[in-house]
Amino acid sequence: MKSKINKPILIDCTLRDGGYYNNWDFSDSLINDYLMAMKLAKIDIVEIGFRFLNNDGFKGPCAFSSDDFIRSLKIPDNLTLGVMVNASDLYTDIGWKNALEKLFPEKASTTPVKLVRIACHFYEIQNAFFAVKWLKKRGYRVGLNLMQIAERKKDEVIKFSELAQKSKPEVIYFADSMGSMKPKDVSNTINLLKKNWKGNIGIHTHDNIGLALSNTLEAFNNGVNWLDATVTGMGRGPGNAKMEELIIELDK
């Protein structure tokens, strides 16, 4: 049965997902203009970029989104900033805890970053759940994104929701990384996640077959209240749901 959430939480991922186009090398002036536009558009959260552990080759500042870099920007009041961490960076020789200490040297109370989302494959979920608990203790809001959801078996999706219920991030996400899902697949995935998970659910769509917006709206109509999109759909591969179109549809 569909249940509509009146107030979605909109996350704009343009600098993070769109950074695949230009190695996350956005100018400060462009970022500042963009942040003000996000405030005026009443976007809830801006994902300012990744926070990669290693620097192998040239990447711009939004690949690392350091606290010092973010402090140099003109951040509008009441605009929440987040970063994304790849769970693969938690599977290194130094161990997941040391990796997190390097990535997040400050507690949430002293940094401009308030939300951390961890992107993981199914085989990476153990360290991802360790990271959820560690980040929560340091005061961060935490989201957990399961990537390539269309390739996961039903029992794997259910297992993910079961483990998430134990570690309790603020939100769990499913990402249609290959952009292959259809609205019916979206609703089926939501039903599987709800078997064990009782909290917020988010969706991150890609537009490989032109259904990113339709899938996002289908998720919203099935109770998913955290919605990702990017300006003009800018993102990896064929891109994401377009934020400007999503806002128009939700306004209706």
C-alpha positions as a Markdown table, in Angstrom:
| # | Residue | x | y | z |
|---|---|---|---|---|
| 1 | Met | 0.0 | 0.0 | 0.0 |
| 2 | Lys | 1.4 | 3.4 | -1.0 |
| 3 | Ser | 1.9 | 6.0 | 1.7 |
| 4 | Lys | 3.0 | 9.5 | 0.7 |
| 5 | Ile | 5.4 | 11.5 | 2.8 |
| 6 | Asn | 4.4 | 15.2 | 2.8 |
| 7 | Lys | 7.8 | 16.6 | 3.3 |
| 8 | Pro | 10.7 | 15.0 | 1.5 |
| 9 | Ile | 14.4 | 15.7 | 2.3 |
| 10 | Leu | 16.1 | 16.8 | -0.8 |
| 11 | Ile | 19.8 | 16.1 | -1.3 |
| 12 | Asp | 21.7 | 17.7 | -4.2 |
| 13 | Cys | 24.7 | 15.7 | -5.3 |
| 14 | Thr | 25.9 | 17.8 | -8.2 |
| 15 | Leu | 29.4 | 18.5 | -6.9 |
| 16 | Arg | 29.9 | 14.9 | -5.8 |
| 17 | Asp | 28.3 | 12.9 | -8.6 |
| 18 | Gly | 28.9 | 15.6 | -11.3 |
| 19 | Gly | 32.6 | 15.7 | -10.2 |
| 20 | Tyr | 33.2 | 12.6 | -12.4 |
| 21 | Tyr | 33.1 | 14.9 | -15.4 |
| 22 | Asn | 35.9 | 17.2 | -14.3 |
| 23 | Asn | 37.8 | 15.3 | -11.5 |
| 24 | Trp | 35.9 | 17.3 | -8.9 |
| 25 | Asp | 37.8 | 20.5 | -9.9 |
| 26 | Phe | 35.1 | 23.2 | -9.4 |
| 27 | Ser | 36.2 | 26.8 | -8.8 |
| 28 | Asp | 35.4 | 28.4 | -5.4 |
| 29 | Ser | 33.3 | 31.1 | -7.1 |
| 30 | Leu | 31.2 | 28.5 | -8.9 |
| 31 | Ile | 30.7 | 26.6 | -5.7 |
| 32 | Asn | 29.7 | 29.7 | -3.8 |
| 33 | Asp | 27.1 | 30.6 | -6.4 |
| 34 | Tyr | 25.8 | 27.1 | -6.4 |
| 35 | Leu | 25.5 | 27.0 | -2.7 |
| 36 | Met | 23.4 | 30.2 | -2.7 |
| 37 | Ala | 21.2 | 28.7 | -5.5 |
| 38 | Met | 20.6 | 25.6 | -3.3 |
| 39 | Lys | 19.6 | 27.8 | -0.4 |
| 40 | Leu | 17.2 | 29.8 | -2.6 |
| 41 | Ala | 15.8 | 26.5 | -4.0 |
| 42 | Lys | 15.2 | 25.3 | -0.4 |
| 43 | Ile | 17.3 | 22.2 | -0.8 |
| 44 | Asp | 17.8 | 20.5 | 2.5 |
| 45 | Ile | 21.3 | 19.1 | 2.2 |
| 46 | Val | 24.1 | 19.6 | -0.3 |
| 47 | Glu | 26.7 | 16.8 | -0.7 |
| 48 | Ile | 29.7 | 18.9 | -1.2 |
| 49 | Gly | 31.8 | 16.0 | -2.6 |
| 50 | Phe | 33.6 | 12.8 | -1.7 |
| 51 | Arg | 36.1 | 12.4 | 1.0 |
| 52 | Phe | 38.7 | 10.1 | -0.6 |
| 53 | Leu | 41.4 | 8.6 | 1.5 |
| 54 | Asn | 44.1 | 8.5 | -1.2 |
| 55 | Asn | 45.2 | 10.9 | -3.9 |
| 56 | Asp | 46.2 | 9.0 | -7.0 |
| 57 | Gly | 46.5 | 11.5 | -9.8 |
| 58 | Phe | 45.0 | 15.0 | -10.0 |
| 59 | Lys | 41.7 | 15.6 | -8.4 |
| 60 | Gly | 40.0 | 18.8 | -7.4 |
| 61 | Pro | 39.1 | 19.9 | -3.8 |
| 62 | Cys | 35.6 | 18.3 | -4.0 |
| 63 | Ala | 37.2 | 14.9 | -4.2 |
| 64 | Phe | 38.5 | 15.3 | -0.6 |
| 65 | Ser | 36.1 | 17.9 | 0.8 |
| 66 | Ser | 38.5 | 18.7 | 3.7 |
| 67 | Asp | 37.2 | 20.7 | 6.6 |
| 68 | Asp | 39.6 | 23.5 | 5.8 |
| 69 | Phe | 38.5 | 23.7 | 2.2 |
| 70 | Ile | 34.8 | 23.8 | 3.2 |
| 71 | Arg | 35.5 | 26.6 | 5.7 |
| 72 | Ser | 37.0 | 28.7 | 2.9 |
| 73 | Leu | 33.6 | 28.7 | 1.1 |
| 74 | Lys | 30.6 | 31.0 | 1.6 |
| 75 | Ile | 28.2 | 28.6 | 3.2 |
| 76 | Pro | 24.6 | 30.1 | 3.5 |
| 77 | Asp | 22.9 | 29.8 | 6.9 |
| 78 | Asn | 20.7 | 26.8 | 7.5 |
| 79 | Leu | 22.2 | 24.8 | 4.6 |
| 80 | Thr | 23.4 | 21.4 | 5.7 |
| 81 | Leu | 26.5 | 20.0 | 4.1 |
| 82 | Gly | 27.4 | 16.4 | 3.7 |
| 83 | Val | 30.2 | 14.3 | 2.2 |
| 84 | Met | 30.3 | 10.7 | 0.8 |
| 85 | Val | 32.9 | 8.1 | 1.7 |
| 86 | Asn | 33.4 | 4.9 | -0.3 |
| 87 | Ala | 33.4 | 1.8 | 1.9 |
| 88 | Ser | 36.3 | 0.5 | -0.2 |
| 89 | Asp | 38.5 | 3.1 | 1.6 |
| 90 | Leu | 37.7 | 1.3 | 4.9 |
| 91 | Tyr | 39.3 | -1.9 | 3.5 |
| 92 | Thr | 42.9 | -0.9 | 3.5 |
| 93 | Asp | 46.1 | -2.0 | 5.2 |
| 94 | Ile | 45.6 | 0.5 | 8.0 |
| 95 | Gly | 42.2 | -0.8 | 9.0 |
| 96 | Trp | 38.8 | 0.8 | 9.0 |
| 97 | Lys | 39.2 | 2.7 | 12.3 |
| 98 | Asn | 42.5 | 4.3 | 11.3 |
| 99 | Ala | 41.0 | 5.2 | 7.9 |
| 100 | Leu | 38.1 | 6.9 | 9.6 |
| 101 | Glu | 40.4 | 8.8 | 11.9 |
| 102 | Lys | 42.3 | 10.1 | 8.9 |
| 103 | Leu | 39.2 | 11.0 | 7.0 |
| 104 | Phe | 37.4 | 12.6 | 9.9 |
| 105 | Pro | 39.9 | 14.1 | 12.3 |
| 106 | Glu | 37.3 | 16.4 | 13.8 |
| 107 | Lys | 34.0 | 15.7 | 15.6 |
| 108 | Ala | 30.8 | 16.9 | 14.1 |
| 109 | Ser | 30.5 | 19.7 | 16.6 |
| 110 | Thr | 33.6 | 21.5 | 15.2 |
| 111 | Thr | 33.3 | 20.7 | 11.5 |
| 112 | Pro | 31.1 | 22.3 | 8.8 |
| 113 | Val | 30.2 | 18.7 | 7.7 |
| 114 | Lys | 27.2 | 17.3 | 9.5 |
| 115 | Leu | 26.1 | 14.4 | 7.3 |
| 116 | Val | 28.3 | 11.5 | 6.2 |
| 117 | Arg | 27.0 | 8.9 | 3.7 |
| 118 | Ile | 28.8 | 5.7 | 3.2 |
| 119 | Ala | 28.5 | 4.1 | -0.2 |
| 120 | Cys | 29.1 | 0.3 | -0.1 |
| 121 | His | 28.7 | -2.8 | -2.1 |
| 122 | Phe | 27.0 | -5.7 | -0.4 |
| 123 | Tyr | 30.3 | -7.4 | 0.2 |
| 124 | Glu | 31.6 | -4.3 | 2.0 |
| 125 | Ile | 28.7 | -3.9 | 4.5 |
| 126 | Gln | 30.5 | -5.2 | 7.6 |
| 127 | Asn | 33.1 | -2.4 | 7.8 |
| 128 | Ala | 30.4 | 0.0 | 6.6 |
| 129 | Phe | 28.3 | -0.8 | 9.7 |
| 130 | Phe | 31.4 | -0.4 | 11.9 |
| 131 | Ala | 31.8 | 3.0 | 10.4 |
| 132 | Val | 28.2 | 4.0 | 11.0 |
| 133 | Lys | 28.6 | 3.4 | 14.8 |
| 134 | Trp | 31.9 | 5.2 | 14.9 |
| 135 | Leu | 30.7 | 8.2 | 13.1 |
| 136 | Lys | 27.5 | 8.4 | 15.2 |
| 137 | Lys | 29.6 | 8.4 | 18.4 |
| 138 | Arg | 31.4 | 11.5 | 17.0 |
| 139 | Gly | 28.2 | 13.3 | 16.5 |
| 140 | Tyr | 27.6 | 12.9 | 12.7 |
| 141 | Arg | 24.4 | 12.2 | 11.0 |
| 142 | Val | 25.0 | 9.1 | 9.0 |
| 143 | Gly | 23.5 | 7.5 | 5.9 |
| 144 | Leu | 24.3 | 4.2 | 4.4 |
| 145 | Asn | 24.0 | 3.7 | 0.6 |
| 146 | Leu | 23.8 | 0.2 | -0.9 |
| 147 | Met | 25.0 | 0.4 | -4.4 |
| 148 | Gln | 24.0 | -1.6 | -7.5 |
| 149 | Ile | 20.8 | -2.6 | -5.9 |
| 150 | Ala | 19.4 | -4.1 | -9.1 |
| 151 | Glu | 22.1 | -6.8 | -9.0 |
| 152 | Arg | 21.3 | -7.8 | -5.4 |
| 153 | Lys | 19.3 | -10.9 | -4.6 |
| 154 | Lys | 16.2 | -10.6 | -2.5 |
| 155 | Asp | 17.8 | -12.3 | 0.5 |
| 156 | Glu | 20.7 | -9.9 | 0.3 |
| 157 | Val | 18.5 | -6.8 | 0.3 |
| 158 | Ile | 16.6 | -8.2 | 3.3 |
| 159 | Lys | 19.9 | -9.0 | 5.1 |
| 160 | Phe | 21.1 | -5.5 | 4.5 |
| 161 | Ser | 17.9 | -4.1 | 6.1 |
| 162 | Glu | 18.3 | -6.5 | 9.0 |
| 163 | Leu | 21.9 | -5.4 | 9.7 |
| 164 | Ala | 21.0 | -1.7 | 9.2 |
| 165 | Gln | 18.3 | -2.0 | 11.9 |
| 166 | Lys | 21.0 | -3.1 | 14.4 |
| 167 | Ser | 23.5 | -0.2 | 13.6 |
| 168 | Lys | 20.7 | 2.4 | 13.1 |
| 169 | Pro | 22.0 | 5.0 | 10.6 |
| 170 | Glu | 19.7 | 8.0 | 10.2 |
| 171 | Val | 18.8 | 6.7 | 6.7 |
| 172 | Ile | 19.5 | 3.8 | 4.4 |
| 173 | Tyr | 19.7 | 4.4 | 0.7 |
| 174 | Phe | 19.4 | 2.1 | -2.3 |
| 175 | Ala | 21.2 | 3.2 | -5.5 |
| 176 | Asp | 20.2 | 2.2 | -9.0 |
| 177 | Ser | 23.9 | 2.5 | -10.0 |
| 178 | Met | 23.4 | 1.2 | -13.5 |
| 179 | Gly | 20.1 | 3.0 | -14.1 |
| 180 | Ser | 18.4 | -0.2 | -15.1 |
| 181 | Met | 15.5 | -0.2 | -12.7 |
| 182 | Lys | 11.8 | 0.4 | -13.6 |
| 183 | Pro | 9.2 | 1.8 | -11.2 |
| 184 | Lys | 7.9 | -1.7 | -10.3 |
| 185 | Asp | 11.5 | -2.7 | -9.3 |
| 186 | Val | 11.7 | 0.3 | -7.1 |
| 187 | Ser | 8.5 | -0.5 | -5.2 |
| 188 | Asn | 9.6 | -4.1 | -4.8 |
| 189 | Thr | 12.9 | -3.1 | -3.4 |
| 190 | Ile | 11.2 | -0.8 | -0.9 |
| 191 | Asn | 9.0 | -3.6 | 0.3 |
| 192 | Leu | 12.1 | -5.8 | 0.9 |
| 193 | Leu | 13.9 | -3.1 | 2.8 |
| 194 | Lys | 10.8 | -2.5 | 5.0 |
| 195 | Lys | 10.8 | -6.1 | 6.2 |
| 196 | Asn | 13.4 | -5.3 | 8.8 |
| 197 | Trp | 14.2 | -1.6 | 8.5 |
| 198 | Lys | 11.9 | 0.8 | 10.4 |
| 199 | Gly | 13.6 | 4.1 | 9.7 |
| 200 | Asn | 14.1 | 6.6 | 6.8 |
| 201 | Ile | 14.7 | 5.3 | 3.3 |
| 202 | Gly | 16.4 | 7.2 | 0.5 |
| 203 | Ile | 16.9 | 6.6 | -3.3 |
| 204 | His | 19.6 | 7.6 | -5.7 |
| 205 | Thr | 18.8 | 7.0 | -9.3 |
| 206 | His | 20.7 | 7.1 | -12.6 |
| 207 | Asp | 19.1 | 7.9 | -16.0 |
| 208 | Asn | 20.5 | 5.2 | -18.3 |
| 209 | Ile | 17.0 | 4.3 | -19.6 |
| 210 | Gly | 15.4 | 7.7 | -18.9 |
| 211 | Leu | 13.6 | 6.6 | -15.8 |
| 212 | Ala | 15.6 | 8.4 | -13.0 |
| 213 | Leu | 12.8 | 10.9 | -12.3 |
| 214 | Ser | 10.0 | 8.4 | -12.6 |
| 215 | Asn | 11.8 | 6.0 | -10.3 |
| 216 | Thr | 12.4 | 8.8 | -7.7 |
| 217 | Leu | 8.8 | 9.8 | -7.7 |
| 218 | Glu | 7.7 | 6.1 | -7.5 |
| 219 | Ala | 9.9 | 5.8 | -4.4 |
| 220 | Phe | 8.4 | 9.0 | -2.9 |
| 221 | Asn | 4.9 | 7.7 | -3.4 |
| 222 | Asn | 5.9 | 4.5 | -1.6 |
| 223 | Gly | 7.1 | 6.2 | 1.5 |
| 224 | Val | 10.8 | 7.0 | 0.6 |
| 225 | Asn | 11.5 | 10.5 | 2.0 |
| 226 | Trp | 15.2 | 11.1 | 1.2 |
| 227 | Leu | 15.5 | 12.0 | -2.5 |
| 228 | Asp | 18.8 | 12.6 | -4.4 |
| 229 | Ala | 19.1 | 14.6 | -7.6 |
| 230 | Thr | 21.5 | 16.9 | -9.3 |
| 231 | Val | 21.4 | 20.2 | -11.3 |
| 232 | Thr | 20.5 | 19.3 | -14.9 |
| 233 | Gly | 21.0 | 15.7 | -13.9 |
| 234 | Met | 24.8 | 16.1 | -14.0 |
| 235 | Gly | 26.3 | 12.9 | -12.8 |
| 236 | Arg | 28.3 | 9.8 | -13.6 |
| 237 | Gly | 27.5 | 8.2 | -16.9 |
| 238 | Pro | 24.1 | 9.3 | -18.3 |
| 239 | Gly | 23.5 | 11.3 | -15.1 |
| 240 | Asn | 20.9 | 11.4 | -12.4 |
| 241 | Ala | 17.4 | 12.7 | -11.7 |
| 242 | Lys | 17.2 | 16.4 | -12.5 |
| 243 | Met | 16.8 | 18.4 | -9.4 |
| 244 | Glu | 14.9 | 21.2 | -11.2 |
| 245 | Glu | 12.3 | 18.7 | -12.6 |
| 246 | Leu | 12.0 | 16.9 | -9.3 |
| 247 | Ile | 11.2 | 20.1 | -7.5 |
| 248 | Ile | 8.5 | 20.9 | -10.1 |
| 249 | Glu | 6.9 | 17.5 | -9.7 |
| 250 | Leu | 7.0 | 17.6 | -5.9 |
| 251 | Asp | 5.5 | 21.1 | -5.9 |
| 252 | Lys | 2.4 | 19.8 | -7.8 |
